[in-house]
Amino acid sequence: MANESFDAVVVGAGVNGAASAYHLVKKGLSNVLVVDKGVLAGGPTGASSAVVRQHYGHEVTARMAMDSLKFFQNFEELTGGHADFKTCGVVVVGSEDKLETVRQVVEMQQRIGINTGMVDREEILELEPDMFMEDIGGGAWEPGAGYADPVATTSGLMASALAGGAQAWYDTAITELLIERGAVAGVATTRGSILTDKLVIAAGPWTPALACSIGVDVPIRASRHPVLVFQHPSRRRPQHIIFDLNQIMYSRPEGADMTLVGTLDIAHSQDDADPDNFERQPSLDEIAEWGQMLMTRFPEYADVETRAGWCGIYEYSPDWHHVIDELPTARGCWIVCGTSGHGFKLGPAVGDIVSDLALGREPRYAVEDFSLARFSSGEPIANRYAETIIG
């Protein structure tokens, strides 16, 4: 099957690729192709803990998160699919010395319309009566936050795109980016050549290699990210998503009696990993460390048991924010990468941005903040929570 022509081609069938295809179709393109070397949501998306929150210190990202939350809340109406989104709220807690940053973030978020607010120790205990509070000065409460099913979400976006005329080729690898006179002309794949003048590369940790093949350095690294699942036989457990700034950890409910636990620590998330060959099971040391973090914050959960766990890949930029930009050596070729820690929850907004860019439209967000050139010019996005991947 050679030299087929499409109005737009999307590389990557994770949440960002599926959302890009969804928005391209909604904006009038039906002849769209999604290509992935594996399966739907087979990369970092499928291993996401799928927290959907708006608590970001960067205003553009916070606006994207606010719009994406609305998308999740109306997912069935918008896509015809089911994201299995559950609202539970997120509590951000920290010691007194961390609260000024939290307060500044909350003030910005309130200004742009996010429903959030500061909470004191007593209010936190009303939300989570079993929380250990001796090292906590206060925090923030965002009632609209929740979590979803990452595979179902990606499937719903892709199914809507396919219903609108798009196609998806799985188990199809890109072997070459085809460039003519400085502009994208298509891609060569293991299934034949594809012609297009609009290319979106949303291939997660595999994006840098594709960009490098046409002379562009994209400083994205990949690391292994464990998520542990703990069961509470008594069903006494945290009821909300917890962002613990003291231990630099997060947790969220799962099912009727389980808790997912992961790290927010930048240092822990910077060990290089091969996205095609990494240990997918947590080690005994990681199980012990993550379990200890949960027990430190909730010491009364003496019945907690290790239930399961998995490891996915984080692909991240030097400032832990997205790269969304046109490749300088290939007009019409747009990349979205460096999204892990944020990518799932922001997927709907990212797809909206990338589709506008590919169609020559002005996005509703200040996308220059996510330019590739910010790293070489020494103007990265400032992370308000410096030790963490919160953003």
VEXDO-599790 format. One record per residue (C-alpha): residue number from 1; residue in three letters; x, y, z. Coordinates in Angstrom, 1 decimal, decimal comma. Layout:
n | res | px | py | pz
NUM | ALA | X | Y | Z
...
//
This chain:
n | res | px | py | pz
1 | MET | 0,0 | 0,0 | 0,0
2 | ALA | 2,2 | 2,9 | -1,3
3 | ASN | 1,8 | 6,6 | -1,8
4 | GLU | -1,6 | 7,0 | -0,3
5 | SER | -2,5 | 10,6 | 0,3
6 | PHE | -4,0 | 12,1 | 3,5
7 | ASP | -5,0 | 15,6 | 4,5
8 | ALA | -3,1 | 15,1 | 7,8
9 | VAL | -1,1 | 12,3 | 9,4
10 | VAL | -0,8 | 11,9 | 13,2
11 | VAL | 2,1 | 9,7 | 14,5
12 | GLY | 1,3 | 8,2 | 17,8
13 | ALA | -2,0 | 6,6 | 19,2
14 | GLY | -1,7 | 7,8 | 22,7
15 | VAL | -3,9 | 10,4 | 24,3
16 | ASN | -2,2 | 13,3 | 22,5
17 | GLY | -2,3 | 11,6 | 19,1
18 | ALA | -5,9 | 10,5 | 19,5
19 | ALA | -7,0 | 14,0 | 20,7
20 | SER | -5,2 | 15,6 | 17,8
21 | ALA | -7,0 | 13,3 | 15,4
22 | TYR | -10,3 | 14,0 | 17,2
23 | HIS | -9,9 | 17,8 | 16,9
24 | LEU | -8,7 | 17,7 | 13,3
25 | VAL | -11,8 | 15,8 | 12,3
26 | LYS | -14,1 | 18,0 | 14,3
27 | LYS | -12,6 | 21,0 | 12,5
28 | GLY | -13,4 | 19,7 | 9,1
29 | LEU | -10,7 | 17,2 | 8,0
30 | SER | -12,0 | 13,7 | 7,4
31 | ASN | -9,1 | 12,3 | 5,5
32 | VAL | -6,9 | 11,9 | 8,6
33 | LEU | -4,5 | 9,0 | 9,3
34 | VAL | -3,2 | 7,9 | 12,7
35 | VAL | -0,1 | 5,7 | 12,6
36 | ASP | 1,4 | 3,9 | 15,6
37 | LYS | 4,2 | 1,3 | 15,7
38 | GLY | 2,2 | -0,5 | 18,4
39 | VAL | -1,4 | -0,4 | 19,6
40 | LEU | -3,8 | 2,2 | 20,9
41 | ALA | -2,6 | 3,7 | 24,2
42 | GLY | 0,3 | 1,2 | 24,2
43 | GLY | 2,9 | 3,6 | 25,4
44 | PRO | 3,0 | 6,0 | 28,4
45 | THR | -0,7 | 6,8 | 28,1
46 | GLY | -1,8 | 3,2 | 29,0
47 | ALA | 0,4 | 3,3 | 32,1
48 | SER | -0,9 | 6,7 | 33,3
49 | SER | -2,4 | 7,0 | 36,8
50 | ALA | -4,8 | 9,3 | 34,9
51 | VAL | -5,3 | 12,1 | 37,5
52 | VAL | -7,2 | 15,0 | 36,1
53 | ARG | -6,4 | 18,2 | 38,1
54 | GLN | -6,0 | 21,9 | 37,4
55 | HIS | -3,4 | 22,7 | 40,1
56 | TYR | -0,6 | 24,2 | 38,0
57 | GLY | 1,7 | 27,1 | 38,7
58 | HIS | 2,1 | 28,0 | 35,0
59 | GLU | -0,9 | 30,1 | 33,9
60 | VAL | -1,2 | 28,8 | 30,3
61 | THR | -1,0 | 25,2 | 31,6
62 | ALA | -3,6 | 25,9 | 34,2
63 | ARG | -5,9 | 27,3 | 31,5
64 | MET | -5,4 | 24,2 | 29,5
65 | ALA | -6,1 | 22,0 | 32,5
66 | MET | -9,3 | 23,9 | 33,2
67 | ASP | -10,6 | 23,4 | 29,7
68 | SER | -9,5 | 19,8 | 29,7
69 | LEU | -11,4 | 19,1 | 32,9
70 | LYS | -14,6 | 20,4 | 31,3
71 | PHE | -13,9 | 18,1 | 28,4
72 | PHE | -13,7 | 15,1 | 30,7
73 | GLN | -16,8 | 16,2 | 32,5
74 | ASN | -18,7 | 16,2 | 29,2
75 | PHE | -16,8 | 13,3 | 27,5
76 | GLU | -19,7 | 11,2 | 26,5
77 | GLU | -21,5 | 14,1 | 24,9
78 | LEU | -18,4 | 15,3 | 23,1
79 | THR | -17,1 | 11,9 | 21,9
80 | GLY | -19,8 | 9,3 | 22,2
81 | GLY | -17,4 | 7,3 | 24,4
82 | HIS | -16,8 | 6,8 | 28,0
83 | ALA | -13,7 | 8,1 | 29,9
84 | ASP | -15,0 | 6,6 | 33,2
85 | PHE | -14,2 | 10,0 | 34,8
86 | LYS | -14,8 | 10,1 | 38,6
87 | THR | -14,8 | 13,3 | 40,6
88 | CYS | -13,2 | 13,1 | 44,0
89 | GLY | -11,3 | 16,3 | 44,4
90 | VAL | -7,6 | 16,9 | 45,1
91 | VAL | -6,1 | 18,1 | 48,4
92 | VAL | -2,6 | 19,7 | 48,2
93 | VAL | -0,9 | 19,6 | 51,6
94 | GLY | 2,4 | 20,9 | 52,8
95 | SER | 4,3 | 22,4 | 55,7
96 | GLU | 4,0 | 26,0 | 56,6
97 | ASP | 7,1 | 27,0 | 54,6
98 | LYS | 5,5 | 25,6 | 51,4
99 | LEU | 2,2 | 27,4 | 51,7
100 | GLU | 3,2 | 30,8 | 50,2
101 | THR | 3,8 | 29,1 | 46,9
102 | VAL | 0,5 | 27,2 | 47,2
103 | ARG | -1,3 | 30,5 | 48,0
104 | GLN | 0,2 | 32,3 | 45,0
105 | VAL | -0,8 | 29,4 | 42,7
106 | VAL | -4,3 | 29,4 | 44,1
107 | GLU | -4,7 | 33,1 | 43,7
108 | MET | -3,7 | 32,9 | 40,0
109 | GLN | -6,0 | 29,9 | 39,5
110 | GLN | -8,9 | 31,8 | 41,0
111 | ARG | -8,2 | 34,8 | 38,8
112 | ILE | -8,6 | 32,7 | 35,7
113 | GLY | -11,8 | 31,0 | 36,9
114 | ILE | -10,6 | 27,7 | 38,5
115 | ASN | -12,7 | 26,6 | 41,4
116 | THR | -10,1 | 26,1 | 44,1
117 | GLY | -9,2 | 27,6 | 47,5
118 | MET | -6,8 | 27,5 | 50,5
119 | VAL | -7,7 | 25,2 | 53,4
120 | ASP | -6,4 | 25,2 | 56,9
121 | ARG | -5,5 | 22,2 | 59,1
122 | GLU | -9,0 | 21,8 | 60,4
123 | GLU | -10,6 | 21,8 | 57,0
124 | ILE | -8,1 | 19,3 | 55,7
125 | LEU | -9,0 | 17,0 | 58,6
126 | GLU | -12,7 | 17,4 | 57,6
127 | LEU | -11,8 | 16,1 | 54,2
128 | GLU | -9,3 | 13,4 | 55,3
129 | PRO | -9,9 | 12,6 | 59,0
130 | ASP | -7,2 | 10,0 | 59,1
131 | MET | -4,4 | 12,2 | 57,8
132 | PHE | -1,3 | 12,7 | 60,0
133 | MET | -1,1 | 16,5 | 60,4
134 | GLU | 1,9 | 17,3 | 62,7
135 | ASP | 4,0 | 18,4 | 59,8
136 | ILE | 1,2 | 20,0 | 57,8
137 | GLY | 0,5 | 23,7 | 57,9
138 | GLY | -2,4 | 23,8 | 55,4
139 | GLY | -3,0 | 23,4 | 51,7
140 | ALA | -5,4 | 23,8 | 48,8
141 | TRP | -8,6 | 22,1 | 47,9
142 | GLU | -9,8 | 21,6 | 44,3
143 | PRO | -13,2 | 19,9 | 44,4
144 | GLY | -13,6 | 19,3 | 40,7
145 | ALA | -10,5 | 17,1 | 40,2
146 | GLY | -10,8 | 13,4 | 39,6
147 | TYR | -9,4 | 10,6 | 37,6
148 | ALA | -10,3 | 8,6 | 34,5
149 | ASP | -9,5 | 5,4 | 32,6
150 | PRO | -6,6 | 6,3 | 30,3
151 | VAL | -7,3 | 3,5 | 27,7
152 | ALA | -11,0 | 4,2 | 27,6
153 | THR | -10,4 | 7,9 | 27,2
154 | THR | -8,0 | 7,3 | 24,3
155 | SER | -10,4 | 4,8 | 22,7
156 | GLY | -13,3 | 7,3 | 23,0
157 | LEU | -11,3 | 10,0 | 21,2
158 | MET | -10,1 | 7,7 | 18,5
159 | ALA | -13,5 | 6,1 | 17,9
160 | SER | -15,0 | 9,6 | 17,4
161 | ALA | -12,2 | 10,5 | 14,9
162 | LEU | -12,7 | 7,2 | 13,0
163 | ALA | -16,5 | 7,7 | 13,0
164 | GLY | -15,8 | 11,1 | 11,3
165 | GLY | -13,7 | 9,5 | 8,5
166 | ALA | -10,2 | 9,1 | 10,0
167 | GLN | -8,2 | 5,9 | 9,7
168 | ALA | -5,8 | 4,2 | 12,1
169 | TRP | -2,9 | 2,0 | 11,1
170 | TYR | -1,5 | 0,1 | 14,1
171 | ASP | 1,7 | -2,0 | 14,2
172 | THR | 3,0 | 0,4 | 11,6
173 | ALA | 6,4 | 2,0 | 12,2
174 | ILE | 7,7 | 5,2 | 10,7
175 | THR | 10,9 | 4,6 | 8,8
176 | GLU | 11,5 | 8,0 | 7,4
177 | LEU | 10,2 | 11,6 | 7,4
178 | LEU | 9,8 | 12,7 | 3,8
179 | ILE | 10,9 | 16,4 | 3,4
180 | GLU | 10,9 | 18,4 | 0,2
181 | ARG | 12,3 | 21,9 | 0,0
182 | GLY | 12,1 | 22,4 | 3,7
183 | ALA | 8,5 | 21,2 | 4,1
184 | VAL | 7,0 | 17,9 | 5,1
185 | ALA | 5,8 | 15,8 | 2,1
186 | GLY | 4,9 | 12,6 | 3,9
187 | VAL | 6,3 | 9,6 | 5,8
188 | ALA | 7,7 | 6,3 | 4,8
189 | THR | 6,3 | 3,4 | 6,9
190 | THR | 6,6 | -0,4 | 7,2
191 | ARG | 3,3 | -0,4 | 5,3
192 | GLY | 4,3 | 1,9 | 2,5
193 | SER | 4,7 | 5,6 | 1,8
194 | ILE | 2,1 | 8,2 | 2,9
195 | LEU | 1,8 | 11,6 | 1,3
196 | THR | 0,7 | 14,6 | 3,4
197 | ASP | 1,6 | 18,3 | 4,0
198 | LYS | 0,3 | 18,2 | 7,6
199 | LEU | 2,2 | 16,0 | 10,0
200 | VAL | 1,7 | 15,8 | 13,8
201 | ILE | 4,3 | 13,8 | 15,7
202 | ALA | 2,8 | 12,8 | 19,1
203 | ALA | 5,0 | 9,8 | 19,6
204 | GLY | 6,0 | 10,4 | 23,2
205 | PRO | 9,6 | 9,2 | 24,1
206 | TRP | 10,1 | 8,1 | 20,5
207 | THR | 9,6 | 11,7 | 19,2
208 | PRO | 13,2 | 12,9 | 19,6
209 | ALA | 14,6 | 10,1 | 17,3
210 | LEU | 12,2 | 11,1 | 14,5
211 | ALA | 13,1 | 14,8 | 14,9
212 | CYS | 16,8 | 13,9 | 15,0
213 | SER | 16,5 | 12,1 | 11,6
214 | ILE | 15,8 | 15,5 | 10,0
215 | GLY | 18,5 | 17,4 | 12,0
216 | VAL | 16,5 | 18,7 | 15,0
217 | ASP | 17,6 | 18,1 | 18,6
218 | VAL | 14,6 | 17,7 | 20,9
219 | PRO | 15,9 | 17,5 | 24,5
220 | ILE | 13,4 | 15,0 | 25,7
221 | ARG | 14,5 | 12,2 | 28,1
222 | ALA | 12,7 | 9,1 | 29,2
223 | SER | 12,5 | 7,7 | 32,7
224 | ARG | 10,8 | 4,8 | 34,4
225 | HIS | 7,9 | 5,7 | 36,7
226 | PRO | 6,5 | 3,2 | 39,2
227 | VAL | 2,9 | 3,2 | 40,4
228 | LEU | 1,9 | 1,1 | 43,4
229 | VAL | -1,5 | -0,2 | 44,2
230 | PHE | -2,4 | -0,8 | 47,9
231 | GLN | -5,5 | -2,4 | 49,2
232 | HIS | -7,4 | -1,6 | 52,3
233 | PRO | -9,4 | -4,6 | 53,5
234 | SER | -11,3 | -2,5 | 56,0
235 | ARG | -12,2 | 0,0 | 53,1
236 | ARG | -10,9 | 2,8 | 55,3
237 | ARG | -8,7 | 4,8 | 53,0
238 | PRO | -8,1 | 8,3 | 51,6
239 | GLN | -11,2 | 9,5 | 49,7
240 | HIS | -9,5 | 12,2 | 47,6
241 | ILE | -6,4 | 12,6 | 45,4
242 | ILE | -3,6 | 13,8 | 47,7
243 | PHE | -0,6 | 15,8 | 46,6
244 | ASP | 1,8 | 15,7 | 49,5
245 | LEU | 4,5 | 18,4 | 49,1
246 | ASN | 6,4 | 17,2 | 52,1
247 | GLN | 7,0 | 13,7 | 50,9
248 | ILE | 6,7 | 14,7 | 47,2
249 | MET | 4,2 | 12,0 | 46,6
250 | TYR | 0,7 | 11,7 | 45,2
251 | SER | -2,1 | 9,2 | 45,8
252 | ARG | -5,5 | 8,6 | 44,5
253 | PRO | -8,5 | 6,3 | 45,1
254 | GLU | -9,0 | 3,3 | 43,0
255 | GLY | -12,1 | 1,1 | 43,0
256 | ALA | -13,9 | 0,5 | 46,3
257 | ASP | -10,9 | -0,2 | 48,6
258 | MET | -7,6 | 0,6 | 46,9
259 | THR | -5,1 | 3,5 | 46,7
260 | LEU | -2,6 | 4,3 | 43,9
261 | VAL | 0,7 | 5,9 | 45,0
262 | GLY | 3,4 | 7,5 | 42,9
263 | THR | 6,1 | 10,1 | 43,3
264 | LEU | 6,2 | 13,8 | 42,4
265 | ASP | 9,9 | 13,9 | 43,0
266 | ILE | 11,9 | 15,3 | 40,0
267 | ALA | 15,1 | 13,7 | 41,3
268 | HIS | 13,5 | 10,2 | 41,4
269 | SER | 12,1 | 10,7 | 37,9
270 | GLN | 15,4 | 11,5 | 36,1
271 | ASP | 16,9 | 8,1 | 35,8
272 | ASP | 17,3 | 7,4 | 32,0
273 | ALA | 15,3 | 4,5 | 30,7
274 | ASP | 14,9 | 2,8 | 27,3
275 | PRO | 11,2 | 3,1 | 26,4
276 | ASP | 11,4 | -0,1 | 24,4
277 | ASN | 13,2 | -2,1 | 27,1
278 | PHE | 12,6 | -1,3 | 30,8
279 | GLU | 11,6 | -3,2 | 33,9
280 | ARG | 7,8 | -2,9 | 34,1
281 | GLN | 7,3 | -4,3 | 37,6
282 | PRO | 8,2 | -2,3 | 40,7
283 | SER | 11,0 | -3,6 | 42,8
284 | LEU | 10,7 | -4,7 | 46,4
285 | ASP | 12,5 | -1,5 | 47,5
286 | GLU | 10,0 | 0,6 | 45,5
287 | ILE | 7,1 | -1,2 | 47,1
288 | ALA | 8,5 | -0,6 | 50,5
289 | GLU | 9,3 | 3,1 | 49,8
290 | TRP | 6,0 | 3,9 | 48,3
291 | GLY | 4,1 | 2,0 | 51,0
292 | GLN | 6,1 | 3,9 | 53,7
293 | MET | 5,1 | 7,2 | 52,2
294 | LEU | 1,4 | 6,2 | 52,3
295 | MET | 1,7 | 5,0 | 55,9
296 | THR | 3,6 | 8,1 | 57,0
297 | ARG | 0,7 | 10,3 | 55,9
298 | PHE | -2,0 | 7,8 | 57,1
299 | PRO | -0,4 | 5,8 | 59,9
300 | GLU | -3,7 | 4,4 | 61,1
301 | TYR | -4,1 | 2,3 | 57,9
302 | ALA | -2,4 | -0,7 | 59,6
303 | ASP | -4,3 | -3,2 | 57,4
304 | VAL | -2,9 | -1,9 | 54,1
305 | GLU | -1,7 | -4,6 | 51,8
306 | THR | 0,4 | -4,4 | 48,5
307 | ARG | -2,0 | -5,4 | 45,8
308 | ALA | -0,3 | -4,7 | 42,5
309 | GLY | 1,8 | -2,2 | 40,6
310 | TRP | 3,3 | -1,3 | 37,3
311 | CYS | 5,9 | 0,9 | 35,7
312 | GLY | 5,4 | 3,2 | 32,8
313 | ILE | 7,6 | 5,7 | 31,0
314 | TYR | 7,8 | 9,4 | 31,7
315 | GLU | 9,1 | 11,5 | 28,8
316 | TYR | 10,0 | 14,9 | 30,0
317 | SER | 11,6 | 18,2 | 28,9
318 | PRO | 14,2 | 20,1 | 30,9
319 | ASP | 11,6 | 22,2 | 32,5
320 | TRP | 8,9 | 19,5 | 32,8
321 | HIS | 6,5 | 21,3 | 30,5
322 | HIS | 5,3 | 20,5 | 27,0
323 | VAL | 7,1 | 21,1 | 23,8
324 | ILE | 4,5 | 22,0 | 21,1
325 | ASP | 6,2 | 23,5 | 18,0
326 | GLU | 6,8 | 23,2 | 14,3
327 | LEU | 10,1 | 21,6 | 13,4
328 | PRO | 12,4 | 24,2 | 11,9
329 | THR | 13,6 | 21,9 | 9,1
330 | ALA | 10,1 | 20,8 | 8,1
331 | ARG | 7,3 | 23,3 | 7,6
332 | GLY | 4,0 | 21,6 | 8,3
333 | CYS | 5,5 | 19,1 | 10,8
334 | TRP | 4,4 | 19,7 | 14,4
335 | ILE | 5,6 | 17,9 | 17,5
336 | VAL | 4,0 | 17,5 | 20,9
337 | CYS | 6,2 | 15,8 | 23,5
338 | GLY | 7,7 | 16,2 | 27,0
339 | THR | 4,2 | 15,8 | 28,4
340 | SER | 4,6 | 13,1 | 31,1
341 | GLY | 3,2 | 14,0 | 34,5
342 | HIS | 0,8 | 16,3 | 32,7
343 | GLY | 0,1 | 14,7 | 29,3
344 | PHE | -3,0 | 12,7 | 30,0
345 | LYS | -5,0 | 15,3 | 31,8
346 | LEU | -4,1 | 18,0 | 29,2
347 | GLY | -4,7 | 15,8 | 26,2
348 | PRO | -8,0 | 17,4 | 25,1
349 | ALA | -6,4 | 20,9 | 25,2
350 | VAL | -3,3 | 19,7 | 23,5
351 | GLY | -5,3 | 18,2 | 20,6
352 | ASP | -7,1 | 21,5 | 20,2
353 | ILE | -3,8 | 23,4 | 20,0
354 | VAL | -2,1 | 21,0 | 17,6
355 | SER | -5,0 | 20,8 | 15,3
356 | ASP | -5,3 | 24,6 | 15,1
357 | LEU | -1,6 | 24,9 | 14,4
358 | ALA | -1,7 | 22,2 | 11,7
359 | LEU | -4,7 | 24,0 | 10,1
360 | GLY | -3,0 | 27,4 | 10,1
361 | ARG | -5,3 | 28,8 | 12,8
362 | GLU | -4,4 | 30,8 | 15,9
363 | PRO | -4,7 | 28,6 | 19,1
364 | ARG | -6,6 | 30,0 | 22,1
365 | TYR | -3,5 | 29,6 | 24,3
366 | ALA | -0,1 | 31,3 | 24,3
367 | VAL | 1,7 | 28,4 | 22,6
368 | GLU | 4,9 | 30,3 | 22,3
369 | ASP | 5,5 | 29,3 | 25,9
370 | PHE | 6,0 | 25,7 | 24,7
371 | SER | 8,4 | 26,5 | 21,9
372 | LEU | 11,4 | 24,3 | 21,3
373 | ALA | 13,7 | 27,3 | 21,2
374 | ARG | 13,1 | 28,2 | 24,8
375 | PHE | 15,8 | 25,8 | 25,9
376 | SER | 18,6 | 27,0 | 23,6
377 | SER | 17,7 | 30,6 | 24,4
378 | GLY | 17,8 | 30,0 | 28,2
379 | GLU | 14,1 | 30,9 | 28,7
380 | PRO | 12,5 | 27,7 | 30,1
381 | ILE | 9,2 | 27,8 | 31,9
382 | ALA | 9,6 | 28,4 | 35,6
383 | ASN | 8,4 | 25,5 | 37,8
384 | ARG | 6,6 | 27,0 | 40,9
385 | TYR | 7,1 | 23,8 | 42,8
386 | ALA | 10,8 | 23,4 | 42,1
387 | GLU | 11,4 | 19,9 | 43,6
388 | THR | 8,4 | 18,4 | 42,0
389 | ILE | 6,9 | 17,6 | 38,6
390 | ILE | 3,7 | 19,4 | 39,5
391 | GLY | 4,5 | 22,3 | 37,1
//
